Amino acid sequence: MHDYNKEDQSLFDEAMSFVRIKKNKKKIAKKLVDSLPEEESPVSVFMAGSPGAGKTEVAKSLVESFGGNTLRIDNDELRNEFEGYTGGNSHLFQSAATRLVEAVHDRALKKKVSFILDTTLSCYEVAKKNIERSLNKDRAVMIIFVYQSPQNAWAFVQAREKVEGRRVPPDVFVKQFIDSQLVVNKLKAEFQKQIRVEVLVKDLTEQKAYHCNVSTVDQYLENKYNTASLNSIVNNKSEC
């Protein structure tokens, strides 16, 4: 049970009520998917990495390089479908937006449309299920892990909050920074040659290195961070 005030609870309930109506989800999914071409050999790309790493910029450039015929599925952007969403209250719409992501993903698979799922990929169970669904449809599957130092990534998260109002709590940042790496490694160990994992290391907005078809992301990351060291970074930044 969420500990929301009356106004927040109302926004949460309205968003969940909206996505419980199948035709609402289907309408949004059709709007995003059906204008894109069906392909004989569609590709499923899963972004991975911490908040603020620069995944969305990479995903958008990929869509552009593919001629705009690839769907980008973004939980953050799907929150804009809900009345009352301001950016700063993104947590109220997380569950509802996830339902929309699932609906859009379902339709992309059904319509044989190539897509880029733009998430942190920090939940193993969900990621495993989604990858299995693509593999079961004989789709090529790639994970692109985008890495940015936690100092830079957290600075980007805070700068984005000032511009867009979209907030990532420090504890969520720390958890997703660690979990995204663990999940990618676990997925590669699970699926082996069935999936391809690429690592893009960034330094602010510049690409520092790109590693193709890796077996683990760890060897390409210069420094190792644990929960304590990450908490130190986000707490220091939060006080600025």
C-alpha positions in Angstrom: 0.0 0.0 0.0 1.4 3.4 -1.0 1.6 6.2 1.6 0.3 9.0 -0.6 -1.7 12.0 0.4 -5.2 12.4 -0.9 -4.3 14.3 -4.1 -1.4 11.9 -5.0 -3.5 8.9 -4.3 -6.2 10.3 -6.7 -3.6 10.8 -9.5 -2.3 7.2 -8.9 -5.7 5.7 -9.0 -6.8 7.6 -12.1 -3.7 6.5 -14.0 -4.2 2.9 -13.0 -7.9 3.0 -13.9 -7.0 4.4 -17.3 -4.6 1.5 -18.1 -7.0 -1.2 -16.8 -9.2 -0.4 -19.7 -7.8 -2.5 -22.6 -9.0 -0.2 -25.4 -7.0 2.7 -23.9 -3.7 0.8 -23.9 -4.5 -0.6 -27.4 -5.2 2.9 -28.8 -1.8 4.2 -27.6 0.0 1.1 -28.7 -1.5 1.3 -32.2 -0.7 5.0 -32.4 3.0 4.3 -31.7 3.5 1.0 -33.6 1.2 0.7 -36.6 2.8 3.5 -38.7 6.1 1.6 -38.7 7.0 -1.1 -41.3 6.7 -4.8 -40.6 10.0 -6.6 -41.2 11.0 -10.1 -42.1 13.8 -10.1 -39.6 12.9 -7.6 -36.9 15.4 -6.7 -34.1 14.9 -6.2 -30.4 17.3 -3.8 -28.7 17.3 -3.4 -25.0 19.1 -0.4 -23.5 20.8 -0.8 -20.1 22.6 1.4 -17.6 22.1 3.8 -14.8 19.8 6.8 -14.8 21.8 9.7 -16.4 24.2 7.5 -18.3 22.9 8.9 -21.7 20.9 5.9 -22.8 18.1 7.9 -24.3 20.5 10.0 -26.4 22.1 6.8 -27.7 18.7 5.2 -28.4 17.5 8.3 -30.3 20.6 8.4 -32.5 20.1 4.7 -33.3 16.6 5.3 -34.4 17.8 8.1 -36.6 20.6 5.9 -38.1 18.0 3.3 -38.9 16.0 5.9 -40.9 13.4 6.5 -38.3 11.7 3.1 -38.9 12.5 1.7 -35.5 10.2 2.1 -32.5 11.7 3.6 -29.3 9.7 2.5 -26.2 10.4 4.8 -23.3 8.6 4.5 -19.9 9.4 8.2 -19.1 7.8 9.5 -22.3 4.7 7.3 -21.9 4.0 9.0 -18.6 3.0 12.0 -20.7 -0.1 10.1 -21.7 -1.5 10.6 -18.2 -3.3 13.7 -17.0 -1.7 15.3 -13.9 1.8 14.1 -14.8 4.3 17.0 -14.1 7.7 15.2 -14.1 8.3 15.8 -10.4 5.5 13.3 -9.5 6.8 10.6 -11.9 6.7 8.0 -9.1 2.9 8.2 -9.1 2.7 7.1 -12.7 5.5 4.4 -12.7 3.1 1.4 -12.4 0.6 2.8 -15.0 3.4 3.7 -17.5 4.8 0.2 -17.1 1.5 -1.2 -18.2 1.7 1.0 -21.3 5.2 -0.2 -22.0 4.0 -3.8 -21.9 1.1 -3.0 -24.3 3.4 -1.2 -26.8 6.0 -4.0 -26.5 3.3 -6.6 -27.1 2.1 -4.9 -30.3 5.6 -4.4 -31.6 6.2 -8.1 -31.3 2.9 -8.9 -32.9 3.4 -6.5 -35.8 7.1 -7.6 -36.4 8.4 -4.0 -35.8 12.0 -3.5 -34.7 12.2 -1.7 -31.4 14.6 -0.2 -28.8 13.3 -0.6 -25.3 14.8 2.3 -23.4 15.1 1.3 -19.8 17.8 0.8 -17.1 17.3 -3.0 -17.5 17.8 -3.3 -13.7 15.1 -5.9 -13.0 16.3 -9.4 -14.0 12.9 -11.1 -14.0 11.3 -8.6 -16.3 14.3 -8.4 -18.6 14.6 -12.2 -18.8 10.9 -12.5 -19.7 11.1 -9.8 -22.4 14.2 -11.3 -24.0 12.7 -14.8 -24.0 9.6 -13.4 -25.8 11.8 -12.0 -28.6 13.9 -15.1 -28.9 10.7 -17.2 -29.1 9.7 -15.1 -32.1 13.1 -15.7 -33.7 14.1 -12.1 -33.4 17.7 -10.9 -33.1 18.3 -9.6 -29.6 20.9 -7.0 -28.6 21.6 -5.3 -25.2 23.5 -2.0 -25.3 24.9 -1.2 -21.9 25.7 2.5 -21.6 28.2 3.5 -18.9 28.8 6.9 -17.4 30.8 7.5 -14.2 28.4 7.8 -11.3 29.6 11.4 -10.7 28.7 12.4 -14.2 25.5 10.4 -14.3 24.2 11.8 -11.0 25.0 15.3 -12.2 23.0 14.7 -15.4 20.1 13.4 -13.3 20.0 16.5 -11.2 20.4 18.8 -14.2 17.5 17.0 -15.9 15.3 17.4 -12.8 15.8 21.2 -12.9 14.8 21.4 -16.6 12.2 18.7 -16.9 11.0 18.2 -13.3 11.6 14.5 -13.6 13.1 13.3 -10.3 15.2 10.1 -9.6 15.6 9.7 -5.8 19.2 9.0 -4.7 18.4 5.5 -3.4 16.9 4.6 -6.7 19.9 5.9 -8.6 22.3 3.8 -6.4 20.2 0.6 -6.8 19.8 0.9 -10.5 23.5 1.8 -11.1 24.5 -1.5 -9.4 21.6 -3.6 -10.6 21.8 -2.7 -14.2 25.4 -4.1 -14.4 24.5 -7.3 -12.5 21.4 -7.9 -14.6 23.3 -7.6 -17.9 26.0 -10.0 -16.8 23.4 -12.5 -15.6 21.4 -12.2 -18.8 24.5 -12.9 -20.9 25.4 -15.9 -18.7 21.8 -17.2 -19.1 21.4 -16.7 -22.8 25.0 -17.0 -24.0 25.2 -16.7 -27.8 21.5 -16.2 -28.2 22.0 -12.5 -27.4 24.6 -9.9 -28.2 25.9 -7.5 -25.6 27.6 -4.2 -26.5 29.2 -1.8 -24.0 29.3 2.0 -24.7 31.5 3.9 -22.3 30.8 7.7 -22.2 32.6 10.6 -20.7 29.9 13.3 -20.3 28.5 13.7 -23.9 31.4 12.1 -25.7 31.8 8.4 -26.6 35.0 7.2 -24.9 34.9 3.5 -26.0 32.7 1.0 -27.7 33.1 -2.8 -27.1 31.3 -5.3 -29.3 29.8 -8.7 -28.3 31.2 -8.9 -24.8 30.7 -11.7 -22.3 30.6 -9.4 -19.2 30.5 -5.6 -18.8 32.8 -5.6 -15.7 36.1 -5.7 -17.5 35.3 -2.5 -19.5 34.5 -0.3 -16.5 37.6 1.5 -15.1 36.4 1.8 -11.5 34.3 -0.4 -9.2 31.6 1.2 -7.0 29.6 -0.3 -4.2 26.5 0.9 -2.3 28.6 2.9 0.2 30.8 4.7 -2.4 27.7 5.5 -4.5 25.8 6.8 -1.5 28.7 9.1 -0.7 28.5 10.5 -4.3 24.8 11.1 -4.3 24.7 12.5 -0.8 27.5 14.9 -1.5 25.8 16.1 -4.7 22.4 16.3 -3.1 23.8 18.8 -0.6 25.1 21.2 -3.3 
